[in-house]
Amino acid sequence: MPEKAELRIGGMTCASCVAHVEKALRQVPGVREAAVNLATEKASVVFDPSCATPEQLALAVEKAGYAAVPEGADRTREGLADLLFAAALTVPVFALSMFWHPRPYWANVLLLALTTPVVFGAGRRFHANAWKALRHGSATMDTLISLGTLAAWALSAFALVAYRGMGDAAVSHHVYFESAAVIVTLILLGKRLEASAKARASQAIRALIGLQPKTARYVGVDGETGELPIAMLSPGDVVRVLPGEKIPVDGEVLRGEAHADESALTGESMPVSKRLGDPVSAGTICLNGTLDVEVRRTGAETLLGQIVALVEQAQASKASAQRLADRVASVFVPIVVAIALGTLAAHVAMGRGFEQAAVAAVAVLVVACPCALGLATPTAVMVGSGRGAELGLLIRDAAAFERAQRLTDVVFDKTGTLTEGALSVTGCTLDENALRAAASVEAFSEHPIGRAIAALATERDEVEAFRSERGLGVEGRIGGAVWRIGRREWCLSVPEPTPWDAQAERWEQEARTVVWVSREGRAEGVIALADRPSEHAAPAVRALLDRGLAVRMITGDNPKTAQAIAAQVGIEPDRVLAGVLPDAKAEAIGRLQREGRRVAMVGDGVNDAPALAQADLGIAVRSATDVAVQTADVILMGRDLLGVAAALDLSRATFRTIRQNLFWAFFYNVAMIPLAAAGRLSPMLAAAAMAFSSVSVVSNSLRLRRFRPSDGRKV
């Protein structure tokens, strides 16, 4: 059975680093998948534990020249001391260089003394990483920075010796110590700003992790209470939650009544009433009253833990656009080195002097950083998925963002999705014996229709050989006779008229679901059930229509009931597929896809799982079964179907941001490299531009934190 490991990677600076780490991990025997995210600085690895271990994965990363930092290590202050040290020395270097010309020889020697600790001290990481990469036959952003700063420093140090006899003005004219010092300082500053921006980008996931308390108020069998770490709790234990406290576990209310604020999980601000038997979730807040809760799940198994895992999974994934950027970045650095050498040769050939040629080559090396390419997609996905989690919209991976913004159709399941899903019996023609038999058989069913019918009788007959036929009904043997409850054509062995046909037709025209009851293939009567449309269904359909999407409904219910519900929520009659068996739902989605449509399916039940998997985008509502949730690409944590439109809007905004980031990352290099090669960009300005490119990409992604759904929800 494959296992999954998460490693925090230290020392990555650009998309080339990502490619090298992924390659190193994939070469470990037993590794099936390896994905590295530059923005989160994490590697997600799926491997065969019989062939590889997490220690071997970490060793492979270290052999590639990077560090496998333990998960949870605090890196927020990494590089701050180097930045402060470099800045303290660079300020006088810059002042001496810019405002004192020509300088006496001793001042140029002072520049050497001030710049050397910056280049070889504060900038040591660039040279160390470049050397590691070189030993492994690769090149990264650190390679470019190391070559650039060493070239500027060496050129200036050489000038101190070569031009000493020509006077102070000649020496000053050929010294570029300020370029080397400023390059290191600006790049360190850019890295700090980038790290700060990335920390803000991951704020949503950190906030989710921080929702769950570390301890709980345990209630013993004698009624005494005491504080216990969450990790020490087991299913069946009882915890007490006081007003204003966060609920520490997933569980069920044993005693007490209160209202809970579930907005952190669902995005819905209205408090939810909790009383005996109601489920509660970790991370939600008990607003008033005291609750005693029986523990069901703790830690990573809670709903909150699953949300965190899904968001982290999304942030670790890659869109196809990022895979293209990674391929470009993997060959980018060697190409840049070749361009820099070509620039050097061209300037020398044109008679501009070796020093001027070297300065232009240094500018090319410094300005051409693939870092922005590596950050373009993961930062947008990180912020977008985190913002979605705040709004109660869980988006499984980057590919879902990509598919969601290309949709043409949205297909809704009816029962429990467009409708409340809480069926109640509104009409019945059965006699007492038939009603008791139907209720007895349906007592074994988990379907909403079955639960509603089972509640009609308190006395039960003994049922044998219960069987359920998906999409048709249920049957059971009572006293030797076979009873069926379900569709007319399935229940009746002979398709002959019955006394209840007219009544059944009237109920169907009133948008009621009609269930037939038969004994040994002969009709015993009919039961009518009603399921009202959800209060959010009609606004949700309108919102999707306003976005130019075709909205459809698919259901196993009869056509008349389906058309009546469709009319109430605003779906056109010719876009209703009724009487569709569960297995045929996926085929119906497939037919739309073969017509060139890109389809989203919204459902909640086991019978929706094949259609959710078939669709270009599967969307499951919160009440969905585990099978539906596991199949879906997007999960709506709230009850409001307007979340479908919000999820599509967020996906479009996220992918629009990805395209903007990639455009500016490519445009930046296309524009800046020629300027540097032509000698129009000094090394100092090149360093500033390079740092700005990465910060601008992350800052552009951070704009997604301000995303607001069209229904006006505020988080």
Steps between C-alpha positions, in 0.01 A plus 500: 500500500663831396561764765527877479774711658530875536847659508584865552778592258760760587724685256264524200505834324342451158310267271826332397546391862152349493589293194826376657335397828216322318750317281705392803192368679367311198832320465456341843385138451135458596399864443185519287427873508693806613372857489691797637339837569727805504246722675438265793857359486361149538543172318212253484621147423300180440725196548502127564604454867648159418753667267559844653482683832452868588864506611612386152284771344661764720847365416424524127401865546821572690712327238338726240635798691195601702389458858213281619382716788272333761132592455397779731843662525479875547660670203332838521823674611729313262746738329409804711842523666676476162276774359565737791876431486511554122293819519722648773809460277333574166369846601853648547623315188221655294554846650876493438453377143221733394602826668881498508669499163786477436580330828846476654655156479443428871124556450493237227687262731235577766232406245677165454508450877129580537380306195691175559301402816178576312587283198664212686320531836141610453502357149663169588176308448496591131853372444444185709179414317657575162789267583264222610303538179818493293615180670174340392529628144222760530454874527251713697423860578781488757736417215410825326529709817829338601656551155375859486622611842832317475563653157425854625717450809789339311491765227522775763774328700701457181459873425654591836819327390500556124421874503678607818778676311258695280362719775198513730259598224593197287462261791165653601371476143564125485375400847149345528499389863165672554340277236610181677387624842169643380418183302538281810308741724212560259459129432501423873242778545292354217515159664379644830213685331416188302503285815276751676258500207498120487429491874196722441399273213494197732317689775169325428637149553678607819175652625318171433765301685471741792122451531526175696581539871798309635312380809146402597297499821464125562193379694564188705247228591457666840420835337833658596673708234865558415717628217640237262703530179290425192736215409401313816128491415335192347163437335236465768660748740296802608620862493327812627491825304412826676350814341753679278734202473608315188371145463814281509375182327250362253222341697135482599317706761418293810367777724417866470384744235691780331556682174824435314689735270611279208605785270869406514418165335195577286531870419142551623463760774163388646540305828376140499290358783650198678309266731490134602622272220621781271851474349763762582834570333843585635598864458143636521399726790238436767331839521262449792413220735713206606538181296618156604630333185576134441824470301479345155819622331807699601802657333553434131185284482266789584318698235741787567797266460362377169449858381862586586620188316295587190626859494862384541442247222374779273797722584745219420345430158600645165299634210610419146619859458743455789635177356581691182673772705701235686621348172605844376678579827693173495692612192481873566812549714744331257353709219549818706864409570548450126339840431728664756809347338368608160448853634856506629638384167283737296597810697868411480470438127339843456800659671318618814761364737506196721376683808192644332431159347536332839261750663236426232550125548461539878174691445370216279586242767333698777184613323410163345347319796242222450374549855185683387417211267519255787272711721241591237261207548559368856451837668171558316378148581613542861306824550201386292458168683549668837241766418265226385540320832408821682182516291411133550614402149750213495676467164696178476788594267639751249352302211152566643567876485601454138196292400250714690568811298428319171155361579199535271236299692407434864286192568320471835373187667146563628435327831709640783680744270244726335245387759516483878537123490271467803207313350169470683193298411219724373256238372431126537237255361623190688290312754639438848655161422667616178628814671658295782660265246641788294638671813654172618687445172611862470639489856802322349559777242735798538333698220311822601182352349546185706552692823183705440286192432650303790385777736133438408458194723631421846416129486717283277454173312789254485682551171716241324725524195511880483644624171555843349510570126678827432269745329201262507399430859520245781343164569461261791318180586229518768310183592613333180381782271736735312427870556651767276508877549630716215436576134172389345659298219724316747236431763224370271557171325226581245469852355123520545284796614448541874249697711776737604634614158300823490596594856866428430491721189344790694766475770778494242361814335522665843876427510464215747702181482272197461606158631307183416449212741434146375447153649603209279507735200148644550444863601395570860498880465722808469680738733572865416800682644603862462844652502507877481764684296782639709463870576835557329423296186328767290758775580782252427352408161451869416860578596633228269274608213625858545853365448404355163488138612238248393329360812351149492337260743538123509291272720366151536158644585209494256489766225194686631644550848836593353347760266301652786813541716695636200234764439521614862879546494526648149637212290365479145279196423722373218797488739344250739604134491252294705459131572877451472643201684814564710735326256345690211575838660868463410404405144279810477796715605715317244253580221524870578879478498499324162302797370793720595353626827713544813281382784486545877288256699355602839379214720489357849436126499663165432304478175658829388858377539539358144365822349725713724799298380393521134446876503776746417441642848323311780344715773371337820286677759576473871235238570656274237595142576866410543503341153373820339748714692794279402397521134437875488748770398320773697317461832248758624519504880190718536137435411479794258508391134621848409833349600506335155516841330746624763728200439495562124566873550792425734640248252480752218661770713778263606577381150487857369761586762713203390491619139593854608789369710635283220466779246693748711761242596568417134466863387742614768776272373425568134525876563783515753755259354538695171535827694770350720678342204501835321669662799192713578448353848755529780553199730347693790179576310498141375505374861217734595294393198558131569391534863198704395384235251462231765338731753257632238386148406430410864333836564275452198394162638425657838223704337293179507470541877253781424275273291134537597223266378211658312254418779673759717634266768782655699768302677 
